[in-house]
Structure formats: C-alpha cells, structure tokens
C-alpha cells in the first residue's frame, strides 16, 4: 500500500514539474519575444500605424524608419510588449518615399497596402506594396495590382489586395500572396463594357459587376467565382433606368456585405443603387432598402 502511494505521489510530482517547465518555457518565450518597445517613427511622415486585432490586446504596427524600408512589429496579446522591428520590404532606387497605408483587419488577419510616392500624383510613378500578417507571420508582394483598398474575409482566411488585367491578387495561409488568373472577366475582353473592382465575399470568392449602356438605361451583369479563383461566371442580369445620359458609361461600384448579397452603387448620379440577393439557386435584383 505504501509503495503504491509513493508511486502516485511521484507521478503527481512529475506531472506538476512538467506543467511548471511548460509554464516557465511559455513565460520565457513571451519575455524574449515581446521584450521590445514599439517604434513609433514619430519623426517620420507618416509615423507608424497600429492596427488592432479583435478579441484581445494583440496588434500589428507598420511603419518606416527612413521612408524606404518597411518594418512590422507584433504586440503581445496581453498588451505588455512588442516584437522587435522586422524588415519586410526595402525600396530600390531613388525618388520615392513611404507615404501612406491603407489597412483592413478581420478574424486576426491584417492586410495592408503601403504606398511609396514621389509626391506627384499625376506622373503614375507611385508604388504599392501589399502586406498580409497573421499569427506573427507576414507575406509581402510588390505591386499587387490596383484597387485602392485591401479586403479580408470575416474569418481572416482570405484577403484581396488588388487586380490587374491578368488576374486578382489573393492571399490565404496555405499559398500566401499570389495572382489567380482571370477567366471570363468582361472588362478585359472585347466590347465597350465597364466593370467594378472585385469584391471579396465571406467565403473567399470574388464578385464583379459588369455594365453596358443600352437604350434608356444600363444593363448590369453579376459575375461570381469559386473561392480563391479568378474564373468568373455570369449568374444574373438586370436593366436599370437612368434619368440622364450616363457620363460614366454605367460604371458600377460593388460591395459584398454577405454571402448572399451584393450591392451595386452606380458611379453616375443619374442612377439608383440596387442589390442582388441570392434566393435558392438564383440571384434577384431589387431596390436597395435602407
């Protein structure tokens, strides 16, 4: 009986010792990893930007110490410290400096477009650098197309950085940032068609609205892709009236606020916004209810 008790006590001591070693290891890793202060680069224009992550005190700081190098720091989820500055991009050549960032955070994933500019918005010499960070790992892409603002799916599993005539620049944790080739994109084929920039749906698929001028109005077509694909398929068409000639050629602006809804806001003020809603196997167009 006594030997059995001793064995139980010894086993308990081993378990507690293992827990203690694990706790000390985690604490040591945190103290080593997050032992730095944030580099605010307050003397730079712009200073570092902090993007808060939802759920705790974790955050990502993006900035430049000299206008040419882009650095990233990660804040401890308990808010006690930062990782050291990690250089993720260095500008080659002269004439451009770090000028601005546009960022989006969803589900623990941060997507950033960093702008390097020479200060002349008319000469087309600006450079966008795409950056996606998740779980203290970052991916970077020079010139990830154009598009203005990054998008992140609500669960953080997918991000969109931009498009170009060859495809859309997407990110996921398995394959990083890459360009998925367009197939069936109406704006990069033949004919006078205007198209919206892609909108990222919650499941990682893309939505695009195409528009063509017709007598008395504009004919809009909704195209969708599978998740993480640039292969677009038309799924719905509607013709909407306009009160005056459309100077924009019926050009649409599109958002995808949910998996079963897209909202089209025509750029031309003579047209009313509307929504496509998925019902069953199809999509139906109707007025945008406020």
Backbone torsions as a table, in degrees:
resi	resn	phi	psi	omega
1	UNK	NA	-44.0	-179.1
2	UNK	-63.6	-40.4	-179.9
3	UNK	-65.0	-35.7	178.5
4	UNK	-64.4	-42.4	178.1
5	UNK	-61.4	-42.2	178.9
6	UNK	-62.2	-38.2	178.7
7	UNK	-65.1	-41.3	178.6
8	UNK	-63.9	-45.0	179.0
9	UNK	-62.4	-42.4	179.7
10	UNK	-62.9	-42.0	179.0
11	UNK	-63.1	-41.3	179.3
12	UNK	-63.3	-39.8	179.0
13	UNK	-63.4	-41.8	178.5
14	UNK	-61.7	-44.7	179.4
15	UNK	-62.0	-46.8	-179.7
16	UNK	-64.2	-37.7	177.7
17	UNK	-63.7	-40.9	178.1
18	UNK	-63.1	-41.6	177.5
19	UNK	-62.9	-40.9	179.5
20	UNK	-63.7	-43.0	178.0
21	UNK	-61.8	-43.1	179.1
22	UNK	-61.7	-45.0	-179.0
23	UNK	-62.7	-44.2	179.3
24	UNK	-64.1	-38.9	179.4
25	UNK	-63.8	-46.1	178.8
26	UNK	-62.1	-45.1	179.5
27	UNK	-61.9	-43.4	179.3
28	UNK	-62.4	-44.0	179.1
29	UNK	-60.6	-42.2	179.1
30	UNK	-63.8	-44.4	-178.2
31	UNK	-64.6	-36.3	178.7
32	UNK	-75.4	-43.0	-175.1
33	UNK	-71.2	-44.7	-173.4
34	UNK	-107.4	45.8	-175.9
35	UNK	-100.3	9.6	-176.3
36	UNK	-105.0	162.9	171.0
37	UNK	-93.2	155.5	176.3
38	UNK	-69.4	135.3	172.8
39	UNK	-88.2	105.1	-174.3
40	UNK	-80.9	-20.6	-176.2
41	UNK	50.0	45.5	-175.4
42	UNK	-63.8	-21.0	-179.9
43	UNK	-87.8	0.6	178.9
44	UNK	-101.4	158.6	175.6
45	UNK	-124.7	109.3	1.9
46	UNK	-85.4	161.0	172.8
47	UNK	-73.4	176.7	179.7
48	UNK	-62.6	145.8	179.5
49	UNK	-108.9	132.3	179.1
50	UNK	-102.8	124.8	176.8
51	UNK	-110.0	114.5	-177.2
52	UNK	-76.5	140.9	173.9
53	UNK	-97.1	138.3	-176.6
54	UNK	-72.8	146.7	172.6
55	UNK	106.9	-30.3	178.8
56	UNK	-154.5	-155.4	-177.9
57	UNK	-96.0	8.5	178.9
58	UNK	-65.7	149.4	-179.8
59	UNK	-158.8	165.5	175.1
60	UNK	-124.2	132.7	177.2
61	UNK	-111.6	128.7	-179.4
62	UNK	-123.6	127.8	-179.6
63	UNK	-164.7	-173.8	-179.6
64	UNK	-140.3	129.1	179.4
65	UNK	-77.0	-18.8	-173.8
66	UNK	-141.8	7.1	-179.5
67	UNK	85.7	-4.7	-176.2
68	UNK	-124.1	-26.8	-179.7
69	UNK	-106.4	136.0	177.8
70	UNK	-104.5	126.9	-179.2
71	UNK	-122.1	156.8	179.7
72	UNK	-131.4	139.4	169.9
73	UNK	-129.4	150.7	179.6
74	UNK	-118.7	132.7	179.4
75	UNK	-92.2	141.7	177.6
76	UNK	-56.5	139.1	177.3
77	UNK	-55.7	-22.6	176.7
78	UNK	-92.6	2.9	175.0
79	UNK	78.7	11.7	-171.6
80	UNK	-87.3	-18.3	-177.8
81	UNK	-172.3	-180.0	-176.0
82	UNK	-126.4	155.2	168.2
83	UNK	-71.8	164.5	175.7
84	UNK	-69.1	155.4	179.2
85	UNK	-60.7	128.3	178.0
86	UNK	-109.7	122.5	178.5
87	UNK	-77.9	120.8	-177.6
88	UNK	-111.6	-15.8	-179.9
89	UNK	-157.8	141.4	174.4
90	UNK	-130.3	126.7	-178.3
91	UNK	-74.2	132.3	175.1
92	UNK	-98.1	154.9	-178.9
93	UNK	78.2	-179.6	-178.4
94	UNK	-122.3	166.1	173.7
95	UNK	105.9	-12.7	178.2
96	UNK	-127.4	148.8	178.3
97	UNK	-135.8	157.0	176.0
98	UNK	-58.6	126.1	-171.2
99	UNK	-123.3	-31.1	-173.1
100	UNK	-169.1	162.5	172.5
101	UNK	-134.5	145.9	169.8
102	UNK	-122.8	128.2	-170.9
103	UNK	-134.7	153.8	174.3
104	UNK	-142.2	138.7	177.9
105	UNK	-128.3	131.5	173.7
106	UNK	-150.3	136.6	171.7
107	UNK	57.5	29.5	179.3
108	UNK	86.7	1.5	178.1
109	UNK	-108.7	132.8	178.4
110	UNK	-112.2	127.1	175.1
111	UNK	-117.1	132.5	-174.1
112	UNK	-133.9	138.4	164.9
113	UNK	-110.2	117.4	178.4
114	UNK	-101.8	128.0	-177.1
115	UNK	-100.8	127.7	170.4
116	UNK	-110.9	127.2	-171.6
117	UNK	-139.7	156.2	172.8
118	UNK	-96.5	6.2	177.7
119	UNK	90.0	-6.2	179.3
120	UNK	-109.4	104.8	-174.8
121	UNK	-74.5	-6.2	-174.4
122	UNK	-101.4	-9.7	-174.9
123	UNK	-95.1	-1.4	174.8
124	UNK	68.5	22.8	-176.4
125	UNK	-100.5	10.4	178.7
126	UNK	-69.3	155.2	179.1
127	UNK	-129.3	126.3	173.0
128	UNK	-98.7	138.7	174.4
129	UNK	-122.5	124.1	179.3
130	UNK	-91.2	140.3	-177.8
131	UNK	-140.6	131.4	174.6
132	UNK	-128.9	129.6	-179.9
133	UNK	-127.0	137.9	176.2
134	UNK	-154.1	133.3	178.3
135	UNK	51.6	46.9	176.3
136	UNK	64.3	16.8	173.5
137	UNK	-118.6	138.4	-176.7
138	UNK	-126.4	146.3	175.1
139	UNK	-121.0	143.3	-177.2
140	UNK	-132.5	146.3	-179.8
141	UNK	-143.6	121.2	174.7
142	UNK	-75.2	133.2	177.1
143	UNK	52.5	65.8	177.2
144	UNK	-83.5	56.4	179.6
145	UNK	73.4	-157.3	178.2
146	UNK	-131.2	163.3	-178.8
147	UNK	161.7	-14.1	172.6
148	UNK	91.8	-57.7	-175.6
149	UNK	-137.0	139.8	174.1
150	UNK	-73.9	160.3	175.6
151	UNK	-132.8	147.8	178.2
152	UNK	-133.2	135.1	176.6
153	UNK	-65.6	151.8	-175.7
154	UNK	-56.3	-30.9	179.7
155	UNK	-87.3	-0.1	178.8
156	UNK	76.5	6.4	-174.2
157	UNK	-81.6	-20.3	-175.7
158	UNK	-139.6	145.4	175.4
159	UNK	-137.1	149.8	176.7
160	UNK	-118.7	133.1	-178.0
161	UNK	-113.3	-26.8	-179.0
162	UNK	167.2	-178.9	179.6
163	UNK	-138.5	163.8	169.2
164	UNK	-148.6	178.0	-177.2
165	UNK	-59.9	-17.1	-178.2
166	UNK	-93.3	-22.3	-178.8
167	UNK	170.5	-172.6	178.9
168	UNK	-109.4	141.7	180.0
169	UNK	-94.2	112.4	-177.4
170	UNK	-120.3	160.0	175.7
171	UNK	-131.2	141.2	160.2
172	UNK	-145.2	167.4	-170.7
173	UNK	-69.0	-25.5	-178.2
174	UNK	-76.5	-43.6	-172.8
175	UNK	-112.5	-0.8	179.9
176	UNK	68.0	-152.7	179.8
177	UNK	-88.8	128.4	176.0
178	UNK	-155.8	164.5	178.9
179	UNK	-97.1	124.4	174.0
180	UNK	-96.0	129.3	-171.3
181	UNK	-70.0	140.5	174.4
182	UNK	-71.6	143.7	166.5
183	UNK	-142.6	122.4	179.7
184	UNK	82.4	15.0	178.5
185	UNK	-75.4	122.3	-172.9
186	UNK	-68.8	-27.7	-175.9
187	UNK	-77.5	-17.8	-177.3
188	UNK	-108.2	23.3	173.9
189	UNK	-116.7	-155.2	-179.8
190	UNK	-91.0	151.0	174.5
191	UNK	104.6	155.1	-178.4
192	UNK	-80.5	82.1	-177.7
193	UNK	-122.0	133.4	171.5
194	UNK	-97.2	147.9	179.8
195	UNK	-139.3	147.8	175.6
196	UNK	-74.9	163.2	166.3
197	UNK	-69.2	152.1	-179.2
198	UNK	-63.1	147.4	171.2
199	UNK	-114.3	134.1	-179.8
200	UNK	-85.4	121.7	177.2
201	UNK	-83.1	161.9	-177.1
202	UNK	-58.2	-25.6	-179.1
203	UNK	-89.9	5.8	179.5
204	UNK	89.2	3.2	174.5
205	UNK	-85.3	168.0	-179.2
206	UNK	-111.9	148.0	174.5
207	UNK	-122.5	135.8	177.3
208	UNK	-135.4	136.0	173.8
209	UNK	-107.9	128.5	176.2
210	UNK	-109.3	150.6	-177.2
211	UNK	-141.8	143.5	178.2
212	UNK	-136.8	138.6	177.3
213	UNK	-71.7	129.9	174.8
214	UNK	-129.7	163.4	-179.6
215	UNK	-54.2	121.2	176.6
216	UNK	82.0	1.0	-177.8
217	UNK	-179.1	-157.9	-180.0
218	UNK	-130.5	137.5	176.6
219	UNK	-102.4	119.1	-178.2
220	UNK	-104.6	141.1	176.6
221	UNK	-126.1	131.8	176.0
222	UNK	-96.3	128.8	176.7
223	UNK	-120.7	140.7	-178.8
224	UNK	-131.9	157.6	176.6
225	UNK	-121.2	170.2	168.5
226	UNK	-76.8	164.3	177.3
227	UNK	-55.9	136.1	176.9
228	UNK	58.3	37.0	-179.0
229	UNK	-136.1	151.1	174.3
230	UNK	-106.4	11.7	-179.8
231	UNK	-84.3	102.0	-173.1
232	UNK	-92.6	138.9	178.3
233	UNK	-127.1	128.5	176.6
234	UNK	-69.8	134.4	-177.1
235	UNK	-124.0	-14.6	-178.2
236	UNK	-161.3	151.3	178.3
237	UNK	-139.4	142.3	175.3
238	UNK	-148.4	148.1	176.0
239	UNK	-109.9	126.8	-177.3
240	UNK	-117.5	137.1	-179.7
241	UNK	-74.6	160.6	173.6
242	UNK	-137.1	145.6	-174.6
243	UNK	-83.7	-15.0	-177.9
244	UNK	-149.2	162.9	177.3
245	UNK	-54.6	134.5	-176.1
246	UNK	-84.9	105.4	179.5
247	UNK	-63.1	-27.0	-176.8
248	UNK	-85.4	-0.4	-175.6
249	UNK	67.5	30.3	178.5
250	UNK	70.5	20.8	-175.3
251	UNK	-61.2	128.1	-177.3
252	UNK	-102.6	154.6	169.6
253	UNK	-115.9	131.8	-169.7
254	UNK	-123.7	139.4	169.6
255	UNK	-129.8	154.4	179.3
256	UNK	-124.3	82.7	-174.9
257	UNK	-72.2	-11.3	179.8
258	UNK	-159.1	171.6	-177.4
259	UNK	-66.7	-22.4	-174.9
260	UNK	-118.9	20.4	179.7
261	UNK	-148.0	138.8	168.0
262	UNK	-129.0	146.2	-179.6
263	UNK	-117.3	128.8	-179.9
264	UNK	-110.7	123.0	177.4
265	UNK	-119.4	99.8	-179.7
266	UNK	-59.9	140.8	-179.6
267	UNK	-67.0	-35.4	-178.5
268	UNK	-71.1	128.1	-176.8
269	UNK	-67.0	-12.6	179.0
270	UNK	-78.9	-0.5	-178.6
271	UNK	-118.7	148.8	179.4
272	UNK	-94.1	147.6	175.2
273	UNK	-70.3	154.7	177.2
274	UNK	-150.5	173.0	-178.7
275	UNK	-129.5	148.4	166.7
276	UNK	-106.1	129.0	177.5
277	UNK	-119.7	137.0	178.9
278	UNK	-86.4	125.2	177.9
279	UNK	-128.2	110.0	-176.8
280	UNK	68.8	-123.3	-178.4
281	UNK	-95.5	-1.4	-176.0
282	UNK	-126.3	175.6	179.0
283	UNK	-120.0	134.7	178.6
284	UNK	-122.2	138.9	-178.8
285	UNK	-95.9	141.8	178.3
286	UNK	-157.6	170.4	179.8
287	UNK	-62.4	151.0	179.9
288	UNK	-81.4	112.8	-179.7
289	UNK	-87.6	131.5	-179.6
290	UNK	-82.8	NA	NA
